Amino acid sequence: MISLSIVIACYNEEQALPACIAGVERYVASKPADSVEVVVVDDGSTDGTWRVMQRLIAGRPGWAGVRLITNRGSHVALRCAYRHTTGMRVVNLPVDLQDPIENIDRLRSAMDDQGADAVLAVRRSRDDGWYTERMSRLYHSVLHLVNLRNVPVQGTSQFLLTRRVVQQINAHNDQGFTFEGFLASAPLKLAIVWYDRAAAIGRVSRWTFPRQVQHALNTILSFSNVPIRALSVTGATVAMTGLVYAAFVFIRFALAGGGAAGWPSLMTVVLVLGGLNLLALGLVGEYVWRILDESRRRPLYQVDERIGFEEHQRTGVAAAMMDGSRLLD
């Protein structure tokens, strides 16, 4: 029986992948035979990542690879990997090993000791630079503000999940799904393992600011109703303030004959209300776009090739896919 599945998502990792696979191979060799499987997903790489995967994975029992037609992002690639796993527990691992392989046994021990549904590897410290650390903390602090509070503000990018939780994730078909949003909102028994995250030497992060903003919007708008509720409350507050001010102007005019404030006051009100209207329109537009995107029911990803799967596994995996993803091999 497969007790653990290790999933790895990679994009243009031709250089880093061999060291990662070698490290994982040593870890697998230290465990009982046939107890660990490894699923590696090539997220539509444009370099030689798939060729490296084919060369390194071929002939290794318990190792499998999946290639997506186009780049869909790390979270979609991980969701694809989850749907190809069979282990009772599943853990993700980055190609650059910033979340080290040694974390896996610590996560497993914490799950056994605390009976948790999910164990998060939370960064006690990180050697990623000031900007990356601050942006991560800002992102997770915003999640706490919108009632997504299960994940600490220090952040996590590695987690061990039980098969039951993986099945819950696999049942999600929405395009805006993020693991942080799910873990921060789902009623799960969580445990935490603290670790120090090392720097990825010689690597240039692909986690650009536009991608960070898009990811944050996906998490907040997909898993929290606080933004739209806050917009409603703001609108009601502004309306009540306007009514109170109108009553004040009327009473002052009736009793004292004084007029209302002139041009500066008028322009201030117009600019404030105009800004609020544009903000509201933009927020509603984000929700409308997500409704349109989901109504198209496009596949979450499309599989180009797979290696390392037996025929009965291929059939089972295809049947387990809940999102209608096309299998083109």
ROVOFI-539651 format. One record per residue: residue in three letters; x, y, z of N, C-alpha, C, O in turn. Coordinates in pm, whole numbers, padded with zeros to 5 digits, always signed. Example, Ala and Ser with C-alpha at 12.3 -4.5 7.8 and 13.67 -1.06 7.14 Angstrom:
2
ala+01319-00569+00780+01230-00450+00780+01320-00330+00780+01424-00332+00846;ser+01285-00225+00708+01367-00106+00714+01290+00003+00787+01341+00114+00804;
// end
This chain:
329
met+00084-00119+00000+00000+00000+00000+00088+00124+00000+00188+00131+00072;ile+00051+00221-00079+00124+00347-00086+00085+00432+00035-00030+00472+00049;ser+00182+00459+00121+00153+00539+00241+00175+00688+00218+00116+00771+00286;leu+00262+00722+00121+00294+00862+00099+00313+00890-00050+00380+00814-00120;ser+00253+01000-00096+00275+01049-00232+00346+01183-00223+00304+01272-00149;ile+00453+01197-00298+00526+01323-00308+00497+01383-00444+00518+01318-00547;val+00449+01507-00447+00415+01573-00573+00508+01691-00594+00537+01767-00502;ile+00555+01705-00718+00649+01811-00755+00599+01877-00882+00579+01810-00984;ala+00579+02007-00878+00540+02084-00997+00661+02163-01044+00731+02226-00964;cys+00686+02161-01175+00804+02232-01225+00772+02300-01357+00690+02254-01436;tyr+00840+02410-01378+00827+02486-01502+00963+02541-01540+01022+02620-01467;asn+01012+02499-01655+01145+02539-01703+01251+02514-01597+01326+02604-01559;glu+01257+02389-01549+01350+02350-01443+01450+02246-01494+01488+02155-01420;glu+01493+02259-01619+01586+02164-01678+01715+02152-01596+01770+02043-01584;gln+01761+02263-01539+01886+02261-01464+01868+02211-01322+01953+02138-01271;ala+01759+02250-01257+01740+02218-01115+01680+02080-01092+01697+02024-00984;leu+01609+02026-01189+01534+01903-01168+01622+01783-01133+01583+01706-01045;pro+01739+01760-01196+01819+01642-01161+01857+01637-01014+01850+01531-00952;ala+01898+01750-00956+01935+01751-00814+01815+01722-00725+01827+01652-00624;cys+01700+01775-00763+01578+01749-00686+01542+01601-00689+01515+01542-00585;ile+01542+01542-00807+01506+01401-00820+01606+01313-00747+01568+01212-00687;ala+01735+01348-00752+01835+01271-00680+01810+01274-00529+01822+01172-00461;gly+01775+01392-00478+01746+01403-00336+01623+01324-00295+01622+01258-00192;val+01520+01331-00376+01398+01255-00347+01425+01106-00357+01370+01028-00279;glu+01507+01066-00452+01539+00924-00466+01607+00870-00341+01578+00759-00297;arg+01696+00948-00283+01761+00905-00159+01659+00892-00046+01667+00800+00035;tyr+01565+00985-00042+01461+00978+00061+01375+00853+00042+01348+00781+00138;val+01332+00827-00080+01247+00711-00108+01321+00582-00074+01262+00488-00021;ala+01451+00578-00104+01530+00457-00077+01540+00428+00072+01563+00313+00111;ser+01523+00530+00155+01532+00510+00300+01402+00459+00361+01397+00430+00480;lys+01297+00447+00280+01167+00402+00329+01138+00260+00283+01205+00210+00192;pro+01040+00194+00344+01006+00058+00300+00971+00055+00152+00916+00151+00098;ala+01005-00055+00088+00981-00068-00056+00833-00052-00089+00746-00102-00017;asp+00806+00019-00197+00671+00038-00250+00579+00114-00154+00457+00103-00163;ser+00637+00193-00062+00553+00269+00031+00541+00415-00009+00457+00488+00044;val+00626+00459-00103+00627+00600-00144+00619+00607-00296+00691+00537-00366;glu+00532+00693-00345+00526+00721-00488+00558+00868-00511+00539+00952-00423;val+00607+00899-00630+00644+01035-00665+00578+01072-00797+00591+00999-00895;val+00508+01183-00799+00442+01232-00920+00499+01370-00952+00487+01463-00872;val+00560+01382-01070+00620+01508-01114+00539+01562-01231+00511+01489-01326;val+00501+01689-01224+00421+01751-01330+00503+01860-01397+00552+01952-01332;asp+00518+01849-01529+00581+01953-01609+00471+02050-01653+00385+02016-01733;asp+00477+02170-01599+00371+02269-01621+00392+02344-01754+00404+02466-01755;gly+00396+02269-01864+00407+02330-01995+00540+02399-02018+00543+02507-02077;ser+00649+02340-01974+00782+02401-01989+00819+02419-02135+00776+02343-02222;thr+00899+02521-02161+00945+02549-02297+01091+02511-02316+01145+02527-02426;asp+01155+02460-02211+01293+02414-02225+01296+02262-02228+01198+02200-02273;gly+01402+02199-02183+01414+02054-02190+01369+01982-02065+01413+01870-02040;thr+01281+02043-01986+01237+01982-01861+01174+01845-01883+01203+01751-01810;trp+01089+01834-01984+01021+01706-02006+01120+01597-02048+01105+01482-02006;arg+01217+01631-02128+01317+01532-02167+01396+01484-02045+01425+01365-02033;val+01430+01576-01957+01500+01538-01834+01412+01447-01750+01460+01348-01695;met+01284+01480-01738+01192+01397-01661+01183+01257-01719+01188+01159-01646;gln+01169+01249-01850+01160+01117-01914+01285+01035-01886+01276+00915-01857;arg+01400+01098-01895+01526+01025-01876+01543+00979-01731+01589+00868-01707;leu+01506+01064-01636+01530+01032-01496+01422+00945-01433+01449+00870-01339;ile+01299+00953-01485+01189+00880-01425+01171+00742-01486+01129+00648-01418;ala+01203+00730-01613+01179+00603-01684+01245+00486-01611+01363+00490-01576;gly+01165+00382-01589+01217+00260-01528+01222+00262-01376+01263+00162-01317;arg+01184+00370-01313+01185+00375-01168+01048+00339-01113+00952+00412-01138;pro+01035+00231-01041+00904+00193-00986+00854+00298-00889+00929+00349-00805;gly+00727+00330-00901+00668+00429-00810+00687+00572-00853+00640+00663-00784;trp+00755+00595-00965+00775+00731-01016+00690+00750-01141+00681+00661-01225;ala+00628+00867-01153+00544+00896-01269+00556+01044-01304+00584+01127-01217;gly+00536+01074-01431+00543+01211-01477+00425+01247-01565+00372+01162-01638;val+00384+01373-01558+00273+01424-01637+00320+01554-01703+00385+01637-01639;arg+00286+01570-01829+00320+01693-01900+00193+01764-01943+00108+01705-02009;leu+00181+01893-01906+00067+01974-01948+00101+02045-02078+00216+02076-02106;ile-00002+02069-02158+00020+02133-02288+00071+02275-02273+00164+02316-02343;thr+00011+02351-02182+00049+02491-02163+00072+02518-02016+00026+02444-01930;asn+00144+02625-01989+00171+02665-01853+00043+02716-01787-00022+02807-01838;arg+00007+02656-01673-00116+02693-01603-00092+02746-01463-00187+02781-01392;gly+00033+02752-01421+00063+02801-01287+00085+02687-01189+00035+02576-01208;ser+00160+02716-01085+00200+02610-00992+00083+02546-00919+00085+02426-00893;his-00019+02624-00885-00132+02568-00811-00213+02473-00898-00259+02370-00849;val-00231+02505-01025-00302+02414-01115-00218+02289-01138-00272+02178-01143;ala-00087+02305-01153+00000+02189-01173-00005+02097-01051-00006+01975-01066;leu-00008+02155-00932-00018+02072-00812-00154+02001-00805-00161+01885-00764;arg-00259+02068-00845-00391+02003-00846-00392+01886-00943-00452+01782-00916;cys-00325+01904-01057-00311+01793-01152-00235+01678-01087-00275+01562-01099;ala-00126+01709-01017-00047+01605-00952-00129+01532-00846-00121+01410-00835;tyr-00208+01607-00768-00291+01545-00665-00385+01442-00725-00409+01336-00666;arg-00438+01471-00842-00534+01382-00905-00469+01259-00966-00538+01167-01011;his-00338+01256-00967-00266+01139-01016-00204+01058-00902-00131+00963-00928;thr-00231+01095-00776-00173+01025-00663-00267+00919-00610-00388+00924-00632;thr-00209+00821-00539-00288+00714-00477-00251+00695-00330-00312+00612-00263;gly-00155+00770-00278-00108+00752-00141-00209+00796-00038-00296+00878-00065;met-00196+00741+00083-00284+00777+00193-00256+00918+00244-00342+00982+00305;arg-00134+00966+00219-00098+01102+00252-00024+01161+00134+00044+01090+00059;val-00037+01293+00117+00025+01360+00003+00097+01484+00053+00042+01562+00131;val+00222+01502+00008+00301+01619+00044+00360+01678-00083+00400+01605-00174;asn+00366+01810-00089+00425+01878-00205+00569+01917-00174+00606+01940-00059;leu+00649+01925-00279+00790+01956-00265+00833+02048-00379+00805+02016-00495;pro+00899+02161-00350+00944+02250-00457+01070+02194-00523+01149+02125-00459;val+01088+02226-00651+01205+02178-00724+01333+02234-00664+01435+02165-00660;asp+01330+02360-00619+01452+02420-00566+01485+02375-00424+01589+02412-00370;leu+01396+02295-00363+01417+02239-00229+01434+02346-00122+01499+02323-00020;gln+01376+02465-00146+01373+02565-00038+01294+02513+00081+01329+02540+00196;asp+01189+02438+00054+01122+02362+00158+01189+02225+00156+01160+02144+00068;pro+01279+02197+00250+01368+02082+00237+01297+01948+00249+01189+01937+00306;ile+01362+01846+00193+01308+01710+00199+01296+01665+00345+01207+01587+00379;glu+01386+01713+00430+01383+01674+00571+01253+01713+00639+01216+01654+00741;asn+01182+01812+00584+01054+01851+00642+00952+01738+00639+00864+01731+00725;ile+00963+01649+00540+00857+01550+00518+00839+01461+00640+00726+01441+00685;asp+00948+01409+00695+00936+01322+00812+00884+01399+00934+00811+01343+01016;arg+00922+01526+00946+00871+01606+01056+00720+01629+01041+00646+01626+01140;leu+00675+01652+00918+00532+01668+00894+00456+01539+00924+00348+01542+00983;arg+00513+01426+00885+00448+01297+00911+00439+01270+01061+00337+01220+01109;ser+00545+01301+01133+00544+01279+01278+00439+01366+01345+00369+01320+01435;ala+00429+01491+01303+00330+01581+01361+00189+01533+01332+00101+01542+01418;met+00166+01480+01212+00033+01428+01179+00000+01307+01265-00113+01294+01312;asp+00097+01220+01287+00073+01103+01372+00049+01143+01516-00043+01091+01581;asp+00129+01235+01568+00119+01273+01709-00008+01349+01740-00067+01331+01847;gln-00053+01436+01647-00167+01523+01675-00295+01480+01606-00400+01542+01627;gly-00289+01376+01525-00409+01331+01455-00468+01437+01364-00590+01449+01354;ala-00382+01512+01299-00427+01625+01218-00471+01580+01079-00427+01477+01028;asp-00560+01660+01019-00600+01640+00879-00495+01696+00784-00475+01644+00674;ala-00428+01802+00828-00326+01867+00746-00220+01924+00837-00251+01976+00944;val-00095+01915+00794+00016+01972+00869+00086+02074+00779+00125+02042+00666;leu+00100+02195+00828+00160+02303+00752+00305+02323+00794+00335+02328+00914;ala+00394+02336+00698+00532+02376+00726+00535+02529+00720+00528+02587+00612;val+00547+02592+00835+00539+02738+00846+00679+02795+00867+00757+02743+00946;arg+00708+02903+00794+00843+02961+00795+00867+03041+00922+00807+03147+00943;arg+00955+02991+01006+00997+03068+01123+01085+03184+01079+01076+03295+01133;ser+01169+03158+00983+01252+03262+00921+01272+03224+00776+01254+03108+00739;arg+01309+03321+00694+01330+03293+00552+01439+03384+00499+01445+03503+00529;asp+01526+03325+00418+01639+03397+00363+01612+03434+00218+01694+03409+00130;asp+01494+03494+00194+01453+03528+00058+01470+03676+00026+01443+03720-00086;gly+01515+03753+00123+01526+03896+00101+01411+03971+00166+01304+03916+00192;trp+01435+04099+00191+01338+04182+00262+01207+04194+00186+01100+04182+00245;tyr+01214+04218+00055+01092+04242-00022+01002+04119-00022+00882+04130+00003;thr+01059+04002-00050+00979+03880-00055+00914+03850+00079+00797+03812+00085;glu+00989+03868+00186+00935+03841+00319+00820+03936+00352+00717+03894+00405;arg+00838+04065+00321+00734+04163+00353+00608+04140+00270+00497+04151+00321;met+00625+04109+00143+00508+04085+00058+00432+03961+00105+00309+03960+00103;ser+00503+03858+00146+00438+03738+00197+00360+03767+00325+00246+03724+00340;arg+00422+03840+00415+00353+03873+00540+00232+03964+00514+00128+03948+00578;leu+00246+04059+00421+00133+04145+00386+00018+04063+00330-00097+04084+00366;tyr+00050+03969+00241-00052+03883+00180-00127+03804+00287-00250+03802+00288;his-00054+03740+00376-00121+03657+00477-00191+03743+00582-00290+03699+00641;ser-00141+03864+00605-00212+03955+00696-00346+03996+00637-00445+04006+00709;val-00349+04021+00507-00475+04055+00441-00572+03937+00449-00692+03957+00469;leu-00520+03815+00435-00607+03698+00449-00672+03695+00587-00789+03660+00601;his-00596+03730+00689-00652+03733+00824-00761+03840+00835-00860+03820+00904;leu-00742+03953+00766-00842+04060+00772-00975+04017+00710-01080+04068+00749;val-00972+03925+00614-01096+03880+00549-01140+03745+00604-01208+03668+00536;asn-01099+03717+00729-01144+03598+00803-01089+03466+00748-01151+03361+00769;leu-00977+03469+00677-00908+03346+00636-00786+03333+00726-00676+03374+00690;arg-00807+03276+00844-00708+03289+00952-00642+03159+00994-00562+03160+01088;asn-00671+03049+00930-00612+02922+00973-00462+02915+00946-00390+02845+01017;val-00416+02986+00843-00274+02985+00808-00205+03102+00878-00251+03215+00865;pro-00097+03078+00952-00028+03188+01021+00024+03293+00923+00043+03265+00805;val+00048+03414+00974+00092+03523+00888+00233+03500+00834+00274+03565+00737;gln+00308+03408+00895+00441+03377+00843+00434+03304+00709+00530+03305+00632;gly+00321+03240+00682+00298+03179+00552+00346+03037+00541+00433+02993+00617;thr+00290+02964+00446+00328+02826+00419+00322+02800+00270+00238+02857+00200;ser+00409+02716+00222+00402+02671+00082+00420+02520+00072+00424+02465-00038;gln+00432+02453+00186+00445+02308+00188+00351+02252+00294+00342+02305+00404;phe+00281+02145+00260+00184+02089+00353+00164+01940+00324+00171+01895+00210;leu+00139+01867+00430+00108+01724+00423-00041+01708+00448-00093+01757+00548;leu-00109+01640+00358-00255+01625+00365-00293+01478+00367-00227+01394+00306;thr-00401+01447+00437-00454+01312+00434-00529+01288+00303-00562+01383+00231;arg-00555+01162+00273-00627+01129+00150-00766+01193+00151-00815+01234+00045;arg-00830+01201+00266-00964+01261+00273-00960+01407+00231-01048+01454+00160;val-00859+01480+00276-00847+01621+00240-00813+01636+00092-00864+01725+00025;val-00727+01548+00041-00693+01552-00101-00817+01530-00186-00834+01595-00289;gln-00904+01440-00144-01028+01417-00219-01117+01540-00216-01185+01568-00315;gln-01118+01614-00105-01194+01738-00100-01138+01839-00200-01213+01908-00269;ile-01005+01848-00206-00943+01940-00301-00973+01899-00444-01001+01983-00529;asn-00966+01769-00472-00992+01720-00607-01135+01747-00652-01163+01754-00771;ala-01225+01762-00556-01365+01788-00590-01388+01932-00632-01495+01964-00686;his-01292+02020-00609-01305+02160-00651-01276+02172-00801-01173+02124-00848;asn-01367+02235-00872-01350+02254-01015-01320+02399-01054-01293+02427-01170;asp-01326+02490-00958-01317+02632-00992-01176+02672-01030-01078+02620-00978;gln-01169+02768-01123-01042+02817-01173-00965+02898-01070-00842+02901-01073;gly-01035+02963-00978-00971+03052-00883-00926+02985-00755-00889+03054-00660;phe-00927+02852-00750-00888+02779-00630-00741+02806-00597-00655+02804-00685;thr-00713+02829-00468-00575+02837-00420-00566+02752-00293-00663+02739-00219;phe-00448+02696-00269-00431+02610-00152-00438+02691-00024-00491+02644+00077;glu-00383+02814-00025-00392+02896+00096-00537+02925+00133-00574+02918+00250;gly-00618+02958+00032-00758+02985+00060-00831+02865+00116-00909+02876+00210;phe-00804+02748+00057-00869+02625+00105-00827+02594+00248-00911+02571+00334;leu-00696+02594+00273-00647+02558+00406-00688+02661+00511-00708+02626+00627;ala-00700+02787+00470-00735+02893+00565-00884+02897+00596-00925+02961+00693;ser-00966+02832+00515-01110+02841+00534-01178+02708+00565-01286+02707+00624;ala-01118+02597+00527-01183+02467+00546-01181+02427+00694-01086+02457+00765;pro-01286+02359+00739-01291+02314+00880-01205+02190+00901-01256+02078+00911;leu-01074+02211+00907-00979+02101+00920-00907+02111+01055-00895+02219+01112;lys-00861+01997+01103-00773+01997+01219-00631+02014+01168-00576+01924+01105;leu-00572+02129+01197-00442+02164+01144-00335+02153+01250-00359+02178+01368;ala-00216+02115+01207-00097+02118+01291+00010+02197+01219+00004+02214+01097;ile+00107+02246+01292+00211+02333+01236+00348+02279+01272+00373+02239+01386;val+00436+02278+01175+00577+02247+01195+00656+02370+01151+00644+02414+01036;trp+00735+02426+01241+00813+02545+01210+00948+02506+01151+01008+02407+01192;tyr+00994+02585+01055+01125+02558+00995+01185+02688+00944+01116+02789+00932;asp+01313+02684+00914+01385+02799+00860+01406+02776+00711+01466+02677+00670;arg+01355+02869+00630+01362+02852+00485+01490+02915+00431+01518+03032+00454;ala+01567+02833+00360+01693+02880+00304+01670+02950+00171+01565+02934+00108;ala+01766+03026+00129+01758+03095+00000+01786+02997-00114+01861+02901-00097;ala+01725+03023-00229+01752+02945-00348+01866+03013-00424+01846+03113-00493;ile+01985+02958-00410+02104+03021-00466+02099+03017-00619+02075+02913-00679;gly+02124+03134-00680+02135+03140-00824+02004+03135-00900+02005+03122-01022;arg+01892+03144-00831+01762+03138-00898+01697+03275-00902+01707+03353-00807;val+01629+03303-01011+01553+03426-01026+01406+03391-01011+01352+03310-01086;ser+01341+03454-00915+01202+03421-00888+01111+03460-01005+01123+03569-01061;arg+01021+03369-01040+00919+03398-01141+00791+03451-01077+00692+03476-01146;trp+00795+03467-00946+00677+03513-00873+00673+03665-00879+00703+03733-00780;thr+00635+03718-00995+00636+03861-01019+00520+03930-00946+00427+03864-00899;phe+00528+04062-00938+00424+04137-00867+00285+04116-00929+00189+04094-00855;pro+00268+04122-01064+00135+04096-01120+00083+03957-01083-00037+03942-01057;arg+00169+03856-01081+00125+03723-01042+00086+03718-00895-00009+03649-00857;gln+00158+03790-00812+00124+03796-00671-00014+03859-00651-00096+03809-00573;val-00041+03969-00724-00171+04035-00713-00282+03943-00760-00386+03933-00695;gln-00261+03876-00874-00363+03785-00926-00390+03671-00828-00505+03632-00807;his-00284+03618-00770-00299+03509-00675-00376+03555-00551-00463+03484-00501;ala-00343+03675-00502-00413+03727-00385-00561+03748-00415-00646+03716-00332;leu-00593+03802-00534-00734+03821-00571-00806+03688-00579-00919+03676-00534;asn-00741+03587-00638-00803+03455-00647-00836+03401-00508-00946+03349-00485;thr-00741+03413-00416-00763+03360-00281-00874+03434-00210-00964+03372-00154;ile-00867+03567-00211-00963+03646-00133-01103+03638-00192-01199+03616-00118;leu-01116+03654-00323-01249+03658-00384-01311+03520-00395-01434+03509-00402;ser-01230+03415-00397-01284+03279-00409-01323+03218-00275-01408+03129-00270;phe-01263+03266-00166-01285+03201-00037-01340+03293+00071-01356+03250+00185;ser-01368+03418+00038-01419+03509+00139-01525+03601+00078-01511+03647-00036;asn-01630+03627+00154-01732+03723+00111-01713+03859+00178-01798+03947+00163;val-01604+03875+00251-01580+04001+00322-01570+04121+00228-01626+04225+00259;pro-01500+04111+00112-01491+04231+00026-01626+04282-00020-01650+04403-00014;ile-01714+04194-00066-01843+04240-00117-01931+04289-00002-02010+04382-00019;arg-01919+04226+00117-01993+04273+00233-01941+04410+00278-02019+04498+00314;ala-01810+04426+00276-01752+04556+00313-01797+04665+00217-01820+04779+00258;leu-01810+04630+00089-01859+04727-00008-02003+04768+00022-02037+04886+00011;ser-02085+04673+00060-02224+04704+00096-02231+04792+00219-02309+04888+00224;val-02149+04760+00319-02148+04840+00441-02099+04981+00413-02153+05078+00467;thr-01996+04993+00329-01944+05125+00293-02051+05207+00222-02069+05325+00251;gly-02121+05144+00128-02228+05215+00058-02336+05262+00152-02384+05375+00141;ala-02376+05175+00246-02479+05213+00342-02431+05327+00432-02507+05418+00464;thr-02305+05320+00473-02249+05424+00560-02246+05559+00489-02284+05661+00546;val-02199+05558+00363-02195+05682+00286-02335+05738+00266-02355+05859+00275;ala-02431+05650+00238-02569+05696+00219-02625+05760+00346-02688+05865+00340;met-02602+05696+00460-02650+05750+00587-02581+05883+00619-02645+05977+00667;thr-02450+05889+00592-02379+06015+00614-02436+06126+00527-02452+06239+00573;gly-02467+06094+00402-02528+06192+00312-02662+06240+00363-02692+06359+00356;leu-02744+06148+00413-02875+06187+00465-02861+06276+00588-02935+06373+00604;val-02768+06242+00676-02747+06323+00796-02699+06463+00756-02744+06562+00813;tyr-02608+06469+00660-02558+06600+00616-02668+06682+00550-02678+06803+00569;ala-02752+06614+00471-02864+06685+00407-02960+06741+00511-03009+06853+00498;ala-02986+06662+00616-03074+06710+00723-03012+06830+00794-03081+06926+00829;phe-02880+06823+00816-02811+06933+00882-02821+07061+00797-02847+07168+00851;val-02800+07049+00666-02807+07166+00577-02948+07225+00578-02965+07347+00584;phe-03048+07138+00573-03187+07185+00571-03222+07259+00700-03283+07366+00698;ile-03182+07199+00815-03214+07261+00944-03142+07395+00958-03202+07493+01004;arg-03017+07401+00920-02943+07526+00930-03004+07634+00841-03013+07750+00880;phe-03046+07593+00720-03109+07689+00630-03242+07738+00686-03274+07856+00679;ala-03320+07644+00744-03452+07682+00796-03442+07772+00918-03523+07864+00935;leu-03343+07747+01005-03334+07821+01130-03249+07947+01119-03283+08052+01175;ala-03138+07936+01047-03044+08048+01045-03036+08116+00909-02982+08226+00897;gly-03089+08050+00806-03085+08109+00673-02950+08098+00605-02931+08154+00497;gly-02854+08025+00666-02722+08012+00605-02724+07913+00490-02804+07820+00490;gly-02638+07931+00394-02627+07840+00280-02529+07727+00307-02458+07728+00407;ala-02527+07633+00219-02434+07521+00229-02294+07563+00189-02275+07669+00130;ala-02197+07481+00223-02058+07508+00184-02046+07513+00034-02127+07455-00038;gly-01946+07584-00014-01935+07609-00157-01855+07506-00233-01863+07386-00208;trp-01777+07557-00328-01708+07474-00426-01617+07367-00364-01627+07252-00404;pro-01530+07399-00269-01442+07295-00213-01518+07177-00156-01483+07062-00180;ser-01623+07205-00079-01701+07096-00020-01768+07012-00127-01770+06889-00119;leu-01822+07078-00229-01889+07005-00336-01792+06914-00410-01824+06798-00438;met-01674+06966-00442-01576+06886-00516-01526+06769-00431-01503+06660-00483;thr-01509+06791-00300-01466+06682-00212-01566+06569-00213-01528+06452-00225;val-01695+06603-00201-01799+06500-00202-01802+06427-00335-01813+06304-00339;val-01793+06502-00446-01797+06439-00578-01680+06344-00599-01697+06233-00649;leu-01559+06388-00559-01441+06304-00578-01446+06179-00491-01410+06069-00535;val-01490+06195-00366-01498+06079-00277-01601+05978-00328-01572+05859-00337;leu-01719+06027-00361-01822+05936-00411-01783+05875-00545-01810+05757-00569;gly-01718+05956-00633-01674+05901-00761-01571+05791-00742-01576+05689-00811;gly-01477+05812-00649-01377+05710-00621-01440+05583-00566-01402+05472-00605;leu-01535+05599-00474-01604+05482-00419-01682+05408-00527-01684+05285-00528;asn-01745+05482-00618-01819+05416-00726-01727+05336-00817-01760+05224-00855;leu-01612+05394-00852-01517+05322-00937-01461+05200-00865-01442+05095-00927;leu-01433+05213-00735-01385+05099-00658-01490+04988-00655-01459+04870-00672;ala-01615+05027-00632-01723+04930-00629-01741+04863-00765-01761+04742-00773;leu-01733+04942-00871-01748+04887-01005-01636+04787-01036-01660+04682-01095;gly-01513+04820-00995-01401+04730-01019-01416+04600-00941-01387+04493-00995;leu-01460+04608-00816-01478+04487-00735-01589+04399-00791-01573+04278-00803;val-01701+04461-00825-01810+04384-00885-01765+04323-01017-01802+04210-01050;gly-01684+04399-01095-01633+04346-01220-01546+04222-01200-01550+04130-01281;glu-01468+04220-01091-01387+04101-01061-01476+03979-01038-01447+03870-01086;tyr-01584+03999-00962-01676+03888-00937-01746+03845-01067-01762+03725-01092;val-01787+03941-01147-01855+03908-01273-01762+03831-01365-01804+03734-01430;trp-01635+03873-01372-01540+03802-01456-01524+03657-01411-01514+03566-01494;arg-01520+03636-01279-01507+03500-01230-01631+03417-01261-01620+03298-01290;ile-01747+03478-01256-01870+03407-01294-01863+03367-01441-01896+03254-01476;leu-01820+03460-01527-01806+03430-01669-01704+03320-01692-01727+03228-01771;asp-01591+03328-01622-01484+03229-01640-01531+03090-01601-01499+02992-01668;glu-01607+03081-01491-01656+02950-01448-01768+02899-01539-01780+02778-01560;ser-01849+02990-01593-01962+02947-01677-01915+02885-01808-01990+02809-01870;arg-01793+02916-01851-01742+02857-01975-01710+02708-01959-01710+02632-02056;arg-01683+02668-01834-01652+02528-01802-01535+02476-01887-01538+02363-01936;arg-01435+02559-01902-01316+02515-01972-01234+02422-01882-01239+02434-01760;pro-01159+02330-01942-01079+02239-01859-00974+02314-01780-00916+02412-01827;leu-00950+02267-01660-00851+02330-01575-00712+02319-01635-00631+02411-01623;tyr-00684+02208-01697-00557+02184-01764-00578+02076-01869-00680+02007-01868;gln-00483+02062-01958-00488+01958-02060-00357+01881-02057-00248+01938-02065;val-00368+01750-02044-00252+01662-02035-00203+01626-02173-00281+01579-02257;asp-00076+01647-02197-00015+01613-02325+00039+01470-02323+00005+01389-02409;glu+00125+01439-02225+00185+01306-02215+00193+01264-02069+00187+01347-01978;arg+00207+01134-02049+00230+01080-01915+00329+00965-01926+00333+00893-02026;ile+00408+00949-01823+00499+00836-01817+00493+00776-01677+00467+00846-01579;gly+00516+00645-01668+00524+00578-01539+00393+00529-01484+00388+00484-01370;phe+00286+00536-01562+00156+00488-01516+00123+00357-01586+00137+00345-01708;glu+00079+00259-01508+00028+00137-01567-00109+00163-01628-00173+00264-01596;glu-00153+00075-01714-00279+00097-01785-00396+00108-01689-00484+00193-01707;his-00399+00022-01585-00511+00030-01491-00505+00159-01410-00609+00212-01371;gln-00382+00211-01385-00371+00338-01317-00421+00452-01405-00487+00544-01356;arg-00391+00446-01534-00434+00549-01626-00585+00558-01630-00642+00667-01631;thr-00650+00442-01633-00797+00440-01635-00853+00496-01506-00949+00573-01508;gly-00793+00456-01393-00842+00506-01265-00823+00655-01248-00910+00724-01195;val-00709+00704-01292-00683+00848-01283-00780+00926-01368-00833+01029-01324;ala-00805+00879-01490-00898+00949-01578-01037+00954-01518-01107+01055-01529;ala-01078+00845-01455-01211+00841-01394-01220+00931-01272-01327+00983-01241;ala-01106+00950-01204-01107+01032-01082-01104+01180-01109-01131+01260-01018;met-01072+01220-01231-01062+01363-01260-01201+01426-01258-01289+01386-01334;met-01217+01523-01173-01348+01583-01153-01370+01706-01239-01481+01758-01245;asp-01266+01753-01307-01279+01879-01378-01295+01864-01528-01298+01963-01600;gly-01305+01742-01577-01321+01720-01721-01198+01751-01799-01208+01778-01919;ser-01081+01748-01738-00956+01779-01808-00935+01677-01919-00956+01558-01901;arg-00893+01726-02034-00876+01640-02150-00744+01566-02143-00640+01625-02113;leu-00747+01438-02172-00629+01356-02178-00598+01330-02323-00668+01253-02389;leu-00495+01393-02374-00467+01388-02517-00366+01282-02554-00328+01273-02671;asp-00319+01200-02458-00223+01099-02494-00294+00966-02512-00230+00865-02543;
// end
